[in-house]
Amino acid sequence: MTTQLLEASPLWPATLDHIRYDSPDPSRLADFYASAIGMTKTPLGASEFLLEGLSRSIVIGAGAAGQPFSAFALVDGDHLRRYRAFLEGRGVALLPSPTALFGNDAFAVRDPDGRLAVFGTRARPRPQAAGDGAAARLPGELQHVVVASAGFPAMLEFYAETLGFMLSDTVHQDAPGAHEGEVNVCFLRASEIHHCFAVFRAPQSRADHHAYETTGWNDLKLWADHFGTLEIPIWWGPGRHGAGNNLFFMIKDPDGNNIEISAELETMKKGQPGRKWMGARRATNLWGEPWIRDTPATS
């Protein structure tokens, strides 16, 4: 990405506001997020639910399991208008917004994998108090979403070059093969937080995980204790990512979607270059085993 584009893109600062999951059994999935992640379940339609807490929101709807959009909040209407004009000037096709949480001026773009990235400002206010239950009071801000892609080069170019997300750390293929030396993971940011979106090269395009950022190591212990009471096992971690330097562990929801609980994700100034990692092992886990996405055996 060129320095000129970094300075020209008016996306900064934007944050991940909410995501949507589709599920063959949306009510069951919504109940899981209500109890496990401490959110209040509110019907939005016949088979659509809003799950929301003080700093975390997801929408769950009916359909084949997947993650059809991610919604990024800009500062205000003027910021959104400037970003819209930037994309129109680059010839990007703008689509209607699929979310009721943003205002009428929100819009979407379709990425090379067919997923929507939505941009807007909040129309529906967030809750002002924690809901019922201990999990509702645990810190956990919805912070980033990650996808796996069989069309990785096109995804990297689209988010970094076309949409104007800033490139943070990159991970490069260090083993012999068709992509040796190429970037196969990119972490992208639209504010000082290391990443709000990331893409991993993989044999199939699919959702990878989403993350809730806490205030420190003790929060990870409290979340793990909470999941233990619900008999939800940790499937990866605890560990520390090299890229982003954050502490983490992961669980799975009933549809197999991966949920990360994170702490200490690093910050980067606007235009600050990230690190280049050779191979995924230390980039994904400095403490132990990595999770490799770019080989068929682990897809």
N, C-alpha and C positions, 0 to 999 in steps of 0.2 A: 504494500500500500504506500502511496506517495505521501510525502509531508503535505503537499498542496491539498490532497483530498481530506486529510485529517483536519486541516484548518478550515476547509470549505464546508464540510458537512455540518449542518446545524442540528444533528441529532442530539448531541451532548447538551445537557445531561438528561438521560432517560433511564427509567428503572423498570424491571420486570414487575408488572402489576398483578397479573393472574394468567393462568393457563387453563386449557380445557382438556379433559379426558373423555373419550367416548367409551361406553361399556355395554356388553350384551345384557348386563344386569345393573343399571345405573343406581337403583335404590340401594342395593347391597354395597356397592362401592362407596356411595355417599355415606352410608352408615359407618363404614370403616373409617373414613376420614374424620367423621364427627367424633368417634370415640378415640381413635389412635392419635390423631393430630390435633385434637381439641378445637374443632370448628363447629359452628352452628349450621345446621342443615335447613335451608329454606327452599321450598319448591319455586321454580321459575316457570314451569310448564308441566305438561302431563308426565314427561319422562326426563325432566331437566332440573338440576339442583344447583344452588349456590352453597358452597362450603366456605365459611369465612370466620376469621378470628381477628384479633387486634392488628396483626401485620401480615396476614396470609389469606389468600383467596384463590380458590379454584372453582371451575364450573364442570359439572359432570352431566353428560347427556347420553342418549341411547344411540347405539350403533356398534359396528365392529370395533374391538378394542384398539385404541390408538390415541394420539395426541394431536388433534387437528389444528390447533392454533396456540400461539403465545402472544400475550398482549402487553405492550410496553407503554408506560405512562410518560408523557412529556410534561413540562412545567405548567403551561397554560395554553390558552387558545392561540395567542400570538406565536408561541413557540411551535405549535402544531401547524399553523398556517405556513410558517417559514420552512418547516421540514417538508410539508406537502409540495410547496413550490419547488424545492430542491429536487424532489423525486420526479415531479412532472418535467422539469428541465432536463432530466437525464433519460426521459422517455419511458419511465417505469409505469406499467399499467396499474392503476389504482382500482380497488374493488370495494364494495360495501363492507362495513364492519359487521362481524358476526356476533358481537357481544353487547349485551344490554347494560354492562357495567360502565361503558364509556358513553360520552355524549354523542349527539347527532353528527358532529363534525369529524368523528373518528373514521378511519379508513384502513384497508388491509392491502397487502401485497402477497402474491403467491411465490414461494421460493422454488428452486429447481426440483425439490422432492415433492412438491404439491402441498406443502404445509403453509398455512397463513401466518404472516407476522402482522399484527394489528397495532396501530398507533393511535393514541387518543389521550383524552384527559378524563378523570373520574366524574361520572354523573351520579352514581349511587354512592352515598357516603359510607365510609368504613364504620364498623362498630366502635363505640366509644368506651366499652367496658368488656372485660373478658366474660366468656360464657360459663356455663356450669362445668364442673369437673376440674381435676388437677391439671390435666393436659392443656386446658384452655389458658392457664396462667403461666405455662412454660414459654420462655422466649423462643421464637422461631419465625423469623421473617422470611417470606418467600423471596428467594434471592437469585437463583439461576435455574435455567432449564438447558438440558443437553440432549442432542439428537445424534443418532448414528446414520451414516449415509453411504450408499453405494456410489453416489455421484459426488464424492468429496470435493474435487477441484472446483466444480461448478458452484457448490454451496459456499466454499470459502470465498470465491470471487464475488458471489452475489451479496453476502452479508458484509464483507469488508469493503469491496470496491464500489458496489452499486448502492447499498443502503447506508454505508458510511459508519458502521461499527468500527471501533478501534481494535487493532490486533494486539493482544497481550502475548502470553507465552505460546510457543508452537512446539510440537513434538514431531520428530523426523524419523522415518523408517531407517533403522541401522542394520537390518539383516538383509542378506542377499535376496533379491526378488524383483518383481516388476516395478516396485515403487521405491527402490533403495535410494535413500537420501532425500526423498520428497517429504513434504509436510503431510502428516496423516492425522494430526489433531490440531485444532485451532481454538483458542480461548478468546472471546470477543467481549468488549466492554462498551458501555455508553455513558459511564460515569467513572468516578475514581475507584469503584469496586472492581477487582481483578477481572471478573467476567459475570455477565448476566446471561450469556448464551455461549454454547460451545458445540463443536461438531467433531465427531470421531469417524474416521474411515472404517467402513464395515462392509461385509458381503451383501447385507440387505439394509435398506433404509427403514428406520423405525425410531420410535421413542427410545431414549436411553435412561435418563433420570431427571428428577427435579430436586431442588435442595432448599432446606430451611436453615437460615443462618442464626446461630445463637450467640450468647455473649462470652462464652469461654468453656474451658474443659469441664467445669462442674456441671454445666448445663447438659453436656453430652451424657454424663453419668445419670442425671435425673431423667433424661429422655430414655436412656437404656433401661433404667429401673421401671419406668412407666410401661415400656413395651414388654418388659418381663412379666408384669402383672397381667398383661393381656395375652401372654404366651405367643408373642410375635418375635421370632428369632432374628438376631443380627446375621445377615448373610455375608457381609464383607466389612472388615474393620474390627476394632478401631485401628486407624492409621493416620498418616499425614501425607497429603498430596505434595509432590514436588512443585508442580505447576499451581501457583496460588498459595502454597504453603499452609493450607488449612487442615485442621484436624477433622476427622470424619468417621462416620460409620453409615451403613446402608441396611434398609429393610425392604421388603416387597409388599405391595398391596395385593388384594385378592385376585386382581387381573394380571399380576406379574410385573406391574410397573415398579421401577426402582425409586425409592425415596431416600435422600441423603440428609442426615443431620450434620451440620458443619459448624466450625468455629474458627476464628482467627484468619479468615480469608483476607489476603493482603490487599492493600490499596495501591493505585498507580496514578501519577499525575497525567494530565492531558498531554498526549504526545510522547510519554515516556516509553522507551522500547522495552519489550519483555525479554524473557530468557528463551534460548533455543535448546531444547532437550533432544538428545540422540537416543531414541528408543523409549518405549512406554514404561519400562520397569520402574525407574526411580521417579519419572514424571507423575505416575499415578499413585505410587505408594512408597514413601521413603522407609517405612517400617517393616514391610513384609511383601506378600505376594501381590502382583499387579492384577488388574482386570484388563485383558487384552481384547479389543473389539475387532481388529482387522484381519483375523484369520477365521476360516469357516468353522474350525473346531470349537470356537468360543463365541460364535455369533448368537 
